Amino acid sequence: MQKTITIELKLFMFLKKYLPAGATEGKARYEIEEGATIKDLLERLGIPIEEDKIIVINGISHKQSDKTNAIRLKQDDVVAIFPPIAGG
Amino acid sequence: MERSTERIIRVNLTQKTIMVESIDSTLMKQFIGGRGLGTKILYDEVDPKVDPLSPDNKLIFMAGPLTGSGAPCGSRYMVITKSPLTSAIACSNSGGHFPAELRSAGYLGIIVEGKAPTPVYLLIDDDTVHLRDATLLWKKTTHQTEDALRADIADAALARDVRIASIGPAGENLSRIACVINDKHRAAGRSGVGAVMGSKNLKAIAVRGTKKIAKHNNDTFTAAVRAATERLKAGPVTSQGLPKFGTAILVNIINECGILPTRNFQQSVFAGASKISGETLAETYLVRNKACYACPIACGRLTKVTSPETFKGEGEGPEYETVELLGAGCGIDDLAAITKANYLCNEFGLDTISAAGTVATAMELYEKGYLPYKDIGMDLRFGNAEALLSMIYDMAYRRGLGAVAADGGYVLAQTYGHPELFMGVKRQELPAYDPRGAQGMGLTYATSNRGACHVRGYLIANEILGVHEKLDPLTTQGKASAVKAIQELTAVFDASGLCLFASLAPGMGYDVVRDMLNGLTGFGYTSEDLRCCGERIWNIERLFNLKAGFTAADDTLPKRLLEEPLTQGGPKGMVCMLDKMLPEYYSLRGWDTQGVPSKEKLAELGLL
């Protein structure tokens, strides 16, 4: 049996609809196979890969890109995903 | 329709004279309008060492050529003067409908000189311009002023149609953090421009315009406007995020990134962030969104709080900077209280950013035991929403602690012997991003010509939000050139009369602005010409400040941000490494090691 890790997943705004069952207040503990990447995570959740988004991993923001997609997840990572936003 | 030279109104309140002048078109081409032209006029006509609240200072209201033209997001004007808060150049931007109305009346701007012996307001009805007695408007809030001013006009149609900019009690009481409010809810917020208006006994300006703005070439202008509009409608930020959630949408992401200023920048993650976010605002107090003139984005929030009784009210906002600084900045997670505080600031005519920064300074002084209870008569701990509202009243009316706090956080912290607790640059309070986790934003703050400011080079767009090119927020590499570039682009948007938010759509850069400006003015700019205009504007502002007495030592940040590492979030352990960016920035700007523009640079920009 493949080993799994658990991450903390947070989805915001228009992306909340992709939250797994059991999520509360936009957050969920989410189990995924060890060695999974951001791209794997997006695919599991059904979030369109190609659409622009901001992915904040452990408090550091990354723009949607092949490089970001290739980042491997680790146990207890906090992954927050936002649609494109700006303002100020 | 034949396009003629742009005109401005010059009002001397001491002599009670009103003149209409044409603007030299060479000057227009070099400085574009708005922030550029207004600064050039201030630089030429006002001694940078002038006492900001003396009759010798001038108050310049300046729209851009694209303001009111039908260009998307062409709604803005600038209020330019020497700042009583910073003693540097003040240049505060606002939208709404007042600026476009001024353009429709046939004017690009207004220069106000001198001081009226008694309160007056300026009434502009196309070609008819006169000063009127404002004794009955004095002491009124900005909202009451608008209503009373309309009631003062006999012609019912004119009374209905005028657009109004005014000051509230804060401006009258010469609070150095007073703003000018137009259309009841839009603020030319920063640097105390409202106090300068108050010092001149000018309570309000009301304007009606019925003219069409002439275009050099209607066809090319219309095509350029269509192209710009399409980009704004295609951009996800400008077509989805901002219209639906407004600017407060940033609260959650800035918190996730560990740079949400909390309790006067003592922390950078706020447990109550989601309670004060744009999503929560949309679910609770939002009535509908609202647009400025010719804006397809409509980020404005029309809101209403119905309970509890203490926080009841309605108005616009809060915007991101406001909700963050009045909220997390003061340790408050009650959105009703924050929204009420925002309404009060708008009605009293106080800049929300500086008001919040001043209250946060007071709260830290109090918690550390430097501000005795007897001086304030209330428990000023972080998180006390009633204390926040009370201080806003006090600052607007200069009563109690407000007698000092009305002059901003720097004067307050200095008065109580702890200037290091003031979180600002050039005596102006910081906006709502901790630069220890967004290094380039630290350089923006330190070098902004009007003191701490987020809209003089919004590098958060690159470092955090990934708009345009994404930059690593934690490194200093490449930040000097990125800051220089965004400072210049911003100056061009501000001079043109465009809202900076238009630049948040993909492809909305120099080329698009160039095509609209050329269609309107016939100046035949290239994109590089426009970038040069941006650089020229940046440098003339710098020259004003140098002549006012500023030096490289003022291009700095609070010690806390330079020396105390962040203790939370992704950027934990970071300070702002300003010293690694500033020398490179000066060099890229063609300035010497003391931040003084070289003769060659000034010659290149036509500023010698």
Boltz contact constraints between the chains, C-beta under 6 A:
constraints:
  - contact:
      token1: [A, 12]
      token2: [B, 252]
      max_distance: 6.0
  - contact:
      token1: [A, 54]
      token2: [B, 466]
      max_distance: 6.0
  - contact:
      token1: [A, 56]
      token2: [B, 256]
      max_distance: 6.0
  - contact:
      token1: [A, 56]
      token2: [B, 257]
      max_distance: 6.0
  - contact:
      token1: [A, 58]
      token2: [B, 570]
      max_distance: 6.0
  - contact:
      token1: [A, 59]
      token2: [B, 257]
      max_distance: 6.0
  - contact:
      token1: [A, 59]
      token2: [B, 258]
      max_distance: 6.0
  - contact:
      token1: [A, 59]
      token2: [B, 569]
      max_distance: 6.0
  - contact:
      token1: [A, 59]
      token2: [B, 570]
      max_distance: 6.0
  - contact:
      token1: [A, 60]
      token2: [B, 570]
      max_distance: 6.0
  - contact:
      token1: [A, 61]
      token2: [B, 257]
      max_distance: 6.0
  - contact:
      token1: [A, 61]
      token2: [B, 464]
      max_distance: 6.0
  - contact:
      token1: [A, 63]
      token2: [B, 466]
      max_distance: 6.0
  - contact:
      token1: [A, 63]
      token2: [B, 470]
      max_distance: 6.0
  - contact:
      token1: [A, 80]
      token2: [B, 256]
      max_distance: 6.0
  - contact:
      token1: [A, 82]
      token2: [B, 253]
      max_distance: 6.0
  - contact:
      token1: [A, 84]
      token2: [B, 236]
      max_distance: 6.0
  - contact:
      token1: [A, 84]
      token2: [B, 237]
      max_distance: 6.0
  - contact:
      token1: [A, 85]
      token2: [B, 241]
      max_distance: 6.0
  - contact:
      token1: [A, 85]
      token2: [B, 249]
      max_distance: 6.0
  - contact:
      token1: [A, 86]
      token2: [B, 237]
      max_distance: 6.0
  - contact:
      token1: [A, 86]
      token2: [B, 461]
      max_distance: 6.0
  - contact:
      token1: [A, 86]
      token2: [B, 465]
      max_distance: 6.0
  - contact:
      token1: [A, 86]
      token2: [B, 467]
      max_distance: 6.0
  - contact:
      token1: [A, 86]
      token2: [B, 504]
      max_distance: 6.0
  - contact:
      token1: [A, 87]
      token2: [B, 242]
      max_distance: 6.0
  - contact:
      token1: [A, 87]
      token2: [B, 247]
      max_distance: 6.0
  - contact:
      token1: [A, 87]
      token2: [B, 250]
      max_distance: 6.0
  - contact:
      token1: [A, 87]
      token2: [B, 320]
      max_distance: 6.0
  - contact:
      token1: [A, 88]
      token2: [B, 320]
      max_distance: 6.0
  - contact:
      token1: [A, 88]
      token2: [B, 454]
      max_distance: 6.0
  - contact:
      token1: [A, 88]
      token2: [B, 458]
      max_distance: 6.0
